[in-house]
Amino acid sequence: MSTFWCEHAVLPGGARRHVRVTTERGRILEVLAEQPMQPGDTVLRGLVLPGLANAHSHAFHRALRGRTHGGGGNFWTWREGMYALAGRLDPDSYRALATAVFAEMVLAGYTAVGEFHYLHHGPGGAPYDDPNAMGLALVDAARAAGIRLTLLDTVYLSGGLTGSGHVPLDEVQQRFSDGSAEGWLERVSTLDADEDWRVGAAVHSVRAVPLDDLAVVGDVAAREHWPLHAHVSEQPGENLACESFYGRTPTRLLAEEGLLTAETSLVHATHLTDDDIRIIGGVEATAVFCPTTERDLADGIGPARALADAGAHLAVGSDQHAVVDPFEEVRGVEMHERLTTLERGRFAPLDLLAMGTLDGYRSLGWTDGGLVAGGHVADLVAIRTDSPRTAGAALDQVLYAATSADVTDVVVGGEHVVSAGVHRLGDVGRLLAEAISTVRR
């Protein structure tokens, strides 16, 4: 049993002072406010938030940060560099890079991550001796970094979609494919998760998974009670190709094939029709926005407020990790809305907090996360309220001021992974530099 004494903490009813959180075996047993500090308490100064969830990550993309801006271009030209990077990874380099990236996330305040994993096999598509070697490298990395993981094992079967149909995989994309949805199921069914990580299913996109294979993925996710994620309408070109070949938008295609439920998360959801928004909201699915990536890749601004009004949940992710900062992501949802509507306060501060915590955990299948409350996982994040960024901010509006630099302590499953701004693995910048240098060589 461990106790954490919080100077202030955000509880389900709002911010309270002098909060003692008692934990045992990774879960919160009791939460009491207005409590004196006692010997043996671990003291968390500033404001303690529930753990923050990164609902969409591609860990290996972190090696591209600061290296894709010299020639202009768009999402599709950026993807060429990403594919070149993917072609150089193996289980060992993937593990080292992901460990450093996950540690960066924890240092920034993320306590759970949904890793959208499609880099399954060796060069040319040859399976490793263990067909899940790359996925298990991510599991090892998450354990080392101290972050809660949902491995969103991804189906990727075709090289793209045009108005004439799906196109074959290219040389690099062959690493992503199991050959069929049944082949994906055979491989993923051997994964054996535990209390620290879970399995989820993912459809890379309607570009990469033909219609006849979609239902298999949806049936597996429903049977296993796995969260189901998919990239949807990130680019207008994706919509055009889908409508030209299938006569439907990507959202409607997924809905008609039975893949759109309350356990589904649609990543980006940028270029939606009014009908798409109505469908997503009607089933109370989740839209995962990645504002720092969406603006970095010039993708566009998604209809966050319209989706929420229709009944959808909203979560956030750092995607390609151009920025790893949960405060910047949740703030970005509001700021993008302000740019498109010329109005402030499109989301209340508690709405933004829910995107980063409760609904993010829910998106990843952790329905017992995202709250500082009894019975929930013991994931806590302490941020300074006296830094040059946060000094003077009201406690209920600190999300508009804080950055990842204000995180001092992170507790995941009751374990004190970051203490006084230092990760238990030591110098995370050095880990990142070494891992990225190895991959680029």
Solvent accessible surface area in square Angstrom, and as a share of the most:
residue,aa,sasa,rsa
1,M,158,0.71
2,S,50,0.33
3,T,35,0.20
4,F,6,0.03
5,W,11,0.04
6,C,0,0.00
7,E,51,0.23
8,H,50,0.23
9,A,0,0.00
10,V,16,0.09
11,L,24,0.12
12,P,88,0.55
13,G,83,0.79
14,G,18,0.18
15,A,44,0.34
16,R,111,0.41
17,R,111,0.41
18,H,50,0.22
19,V,0,0.00
20,R,21,0.08
21,V,0,0.00
22,T,15,0.08
23,T,3,0.02
24,E,69,0.31
25,R,234,0.85
26,G,19,0.18
27,R,93,0.34
28,I,2,0.01
29,L,89,0.44
30,E,85,0.38
31,V,33,0.19
32,L,76,0.38
33,A,20,0.15
34,E,88,0.40
35,Q,48,0.21
36,P,90,0.56
37,M,86,0.39
38,Q,92,0.41
39,P,139,0.88
40,G,76,0.73
41,D,22,0.11
42,T,47,0.27
43,V,51,0.29
44,L,1,0.01
45,R,136,0.50
46,G,6,0.06
47,L,1,0.00
48,V,0,0.00
49,L,3,0.01
50,P,5,0.03
51,G,0,0.00
52,L,3,0.01
53,A,0,0.00
54,N,0,0.00
55,A,0,0.00
56,H,0,0.00
57,S,0,0.00
58,H,7,0.03
59,A,0,0.00
60,F,5,0.02
61,H,6,0.03
62,R,27,0.10
63,A,2,0.01
64,L,10,0.05
65,R,81,0.30
66,G,61,0.58
67,R,146,0.53
68,T,43,0.25
69,H,119,0.53
70,G,86,0.82
71,G,77,0.74
72,G,62,0.60
73,G,60,0.58
74,N,78,0.40
75,F,14,0.06
76,W,84,0.29
77,T,70,0.40
78,W,24,0.09
79,R,48,0.17
80,E,120,0.54
81,G,33,0.32
82,M,10,0.04
83,Y,21,0.08
84,A,54,0.42
85,L,1,0.00
86,A,0,0.00
87,G,32,0.31
88,R,107,0.39
89,L,4,0.02
90,D,65,0.34
91,P,24,0.15
92,D,101,0.52
93,S,17,0.11
94,Y,2,0.01
95,R,80,0.29
96,A,52,0.40
97,L,1,0.00
98,A,0,0.00
99,T,22,0.13
100,A,0,0.00
101,V,0,0.00
102,F,0,0.00
103,A,0,0.00
104,E,26,0.12
105,M,0,0.00
106,V,0,0.00
107,L,56,0.28
108,A,5,0.04
109,G,0,0.00
110,Y,0,0.00
111,T,0,0.00
112,A,0,0.00
113,V,0,0.00
114,G,0,0.00
115,E,1,0.00
116,F,2,0.01
117,H,2,0.01
118,Y,7,0.02
119,L,1,0.00
120,H,2,0.01
121,H,9,0.04
122,G,3,0.03
123,P,101,0.63
124,G,46,0.45
125,G,20,0.19
126,A,60,0.46
127,P,90,0.57
128,Y,53,0.20
129,D,157,0.81
130,D,63,0.32
131,P,58,0.37
132,N,8,0.04
133,A,20,0.15
134,M,0,0.00
135,G,3,0.03
136,L,63,0.31
137,A,0,0.00
138,L,0,0.00
139,V,4,0.02
140,D,58,0.30
141,A,0,0.00
142,A,4,0.03
143,R,113,0.41
144,A,41,0.32
145,A,0,0.00
146,G,11,0.10
147,I,9,0.04
148,R,18,0.06
149,L,0,0.00
150,T,0,0.00
151,L,0,0.00
152,L,0,0.00
153,D,1,0.00
154,T,0,0.00
155,V,0,0.00
156,Y,5,0.02
157,L,24,0.12
158,S,7,0.05
159,G,12,0.11
160,G,10,0.10
161,L,16,0.08
162,T,63,0.36
163,G,44,0.42
164,S,105,0.68
165,G,8,0.07
166,H,49,0.22
167,V,57,0.33
168,P,119,0.75
169,L,43,0.21
170,D,67,0.35
171,E,134,0.60
172,V,37,0.21
173,Q,4,0.02
174,Q,68,0.30
175,R,3,0.01
176,F,0,0.00
177,S,13,0.08
178,D,30,0.16
179,G,67,0.64
180,S,39,0.25
181,A,0,0.00
182,E,103,0.46
183,G,22,0.21
184,W,0,0.00
185,L,47,0.23
186,E,131,0.59
187,R,16,0.06
188,V,1,0.01
189,S,72,0.46
190,T,97,0.56
191,L,22,0.11
192,D,124,0.64
193,A,40,0.31
194,D,54,0.28
195,E,134,0.60
196,D,67,0.35
197,W,8,0.03
198,R,79,0.29
199,V,11,0.06
200,G,0,0.00
201,A,0,0.00
202,A,0,0.00
203,V,0,0.00
204,H,16,0.07
205,S,1,0.00
206,V,2,0.01
207,R,20,0.07
208,A,3,0.02
209,V,1,0.00
210,P,33,0.21
211,L,42,0.21
212,D,127,0.66
213,D,26,0.13
214,L,0,0.00
215,A,39,0.30
216,V,37,0.21
217,V,0,0.00
218,G,8,0.08
219,D,90,0.47
220,V,3,0.01
221,A,6,0.04
222,A,70,0.55
223,R,144,0.52
224,E,77,0.35
225,H,163,0.73
226,W,41,0.14
227,P,12,0.08
228,L,9,0.05
229,H,0,0.00
230,A,4,0.03
231,H,12,0.05
232,V,0,0.00
233,S,0,0.00
234,E,10,0.04
235,Q,18,0.08
236,P,76,0.48
237,G,40,0.38
238,E,1,0.00
239,N,19,0.10
240,L,121,0.60
241,A,11,0.08
242,C,0,0.00
243,E,70,0.32
244,S,68,0.44
245,F,88,0.37
246,Y,32,0.12
247,G,60,0.58
248,R,58,0.21
249,T,20,0.12
250,P,0,0.00
251,T,0,0.00
252,R,74,0.27
253,L,1,0.00
254,L,3,0.01
255,A,33,0.25
256,E,91,0.41
257,E,52,0.23
258,G,50,0.48
259,L,4,0.02
260,L,13,0.06
261,T,58,0.33
262,A,34,0.26
263,E,107,0.48
264,T,4,0.02
265,S,1,0.01
266,L,0,0.00
267,V,0,0.00
268,H,1,0.01
269,A,0,0.00
270,T,6,0.04
271,H,54,0.24
272,L,27,0.13
273,T,57,0.33
274,D,124,0.64
275,D,53,0.27
276,D,1,0.01
277,I,21,0.11
278,R,144,0.53
279,I,22,0.11
280,I,0,0.00
281,G,3,0.03
282,G,63,0.60
283,V,55,0.32
284,E,93,0.42
285,A,0,0.00
286,T,1,0.01
287,A,0,0.00
288,V,0,0.00
289,F,7,0.03
290,C,0,0.00
291,P,2,0.01
292,T,3,0.02
293,T,0,0.00
294,E,3,0.01
295,R,110,0.40
296,D,48,0.25
297,L,12,0.06
298,A,81,0.63
299,D,6,0.03
300,G,30,0.29
301,I,68,0.34
302,G,7,0.07
303,P,31,0.20
304,A,3,0.02
305,R,56,0.20
306,A,44,0.34
307,L,0,0.00
308,A,27,0.21
309,D,101,0.52
310,A,41,0.32
311,G,33,0.32
312,A,9,0.07
313,H,52,0.23
314,L,8,0.04
315,A,0,0.00
316,V,1,0.00
317,G,0,0.00
318,S,0,0.00
319,D,7,0.04
320,Q,8,0.04
321,H,0,0.00
322,A,24,0.19
323,V,55,0.31
324,V,12,0.07
325,D,11,0.06
326,P,1,0.01
327,F,1,0.00
328,E,46,0.21
329,E,0,0.00
330,V,2,0.01
331,R,28,0.10
332,G,2,0.02
333,V,6,0.03
334,E,0,0.00
335,M,66,0.29
336,H,17,0.08
337,E,10,0.04
338,R,44,0.16
339,L,129,0.64
340,T,81,0.47
341,T,46,0.27
342,L,161,0.80
343,E,95,0.43
344,R,195,0.71
345,G,54,0.52
346,R,61,0.22
347,F,6,0.02
348,A,52,0.41
349,P,41,0.26
350,L,119,0.59
351,D,60,0.31
352,L,1,0.00
353,L,18,0.09
354,A,31,0.24
355,M,6,0.03
356,G,1,0.01
357,T,3,0.02
358,L,68,0.34
359,D,22,0.11
360,G,0,0.00
361,Y,0,0.00
362,R,67,0.25
363,S,5,0.03
364,L,0,0.00
365,G,24,0.23
366,W,4,0.02
367,T,109,0.63
368,D,29,0.15
369,G,0,0.00
370,G,4,0.03
371,L,50,0.25
372,V,1,0.01
373,A,22,0.17
374,G,45,0.43
375,G,45,0.44
376,H,33,0.15
377,V,6,0.03
378,A,0,0.00
379,D,4,0.02
380,L,1,0.00
381,V,0,0.00
382,A,0,0.00
383,I,0,0.00
384,R,93,0.34
385,T,43,0.25
386,D,98,0.51
387,S,1,0.01
388,P,122,0.77
389,R,97,0.35
390,T,1,0.00
391,A,66,0.51
392,G,86,0.82
393,A,38,0.29
394,A,52,0.40
395,L,55,0.27
396,D,96,0.50
397,Q,93,0.41
398,V,5,0.03
399,L,12,0.06
400,Y,58,0.22
401,A,28,0.22
402,A,0,0.00
403,T,35,0.20
404,S,31,0.20
405,A,73,0.56
406,D,0,0.00
407,V,9,0.05
408,T,29,0.17
409,D,16,0.08
410,V,0,0.00
411,V,0,0.00
412,V,15,0.08
413,G,22,0.21
414,G,19,0.18
415,E,99,0.44
416,H,65,0.29
417,V,2,0.01
418,V,0,0.00
419,S,54,0.35
420,A,84,0.65
421,G,35,0.34
422,V,92,0.53
423,H,3,0.01
424,R,115,0.42
425,L,62,0.31
426,G,32,0.31
427,D,84,0.43
428,V,8,0.05
429,G,46,0.44
430,R,114,0.41
431,L,40,0.20
432,L,13,0.07
433,A,62,0.48
434,E,90,0.41
435,A,9,0.07
436,I,25,0.13
437,S,46,0.30
438,T,67,0.39
439,V,5,0.03
440,R,84,0.31
441,R,206,0.75
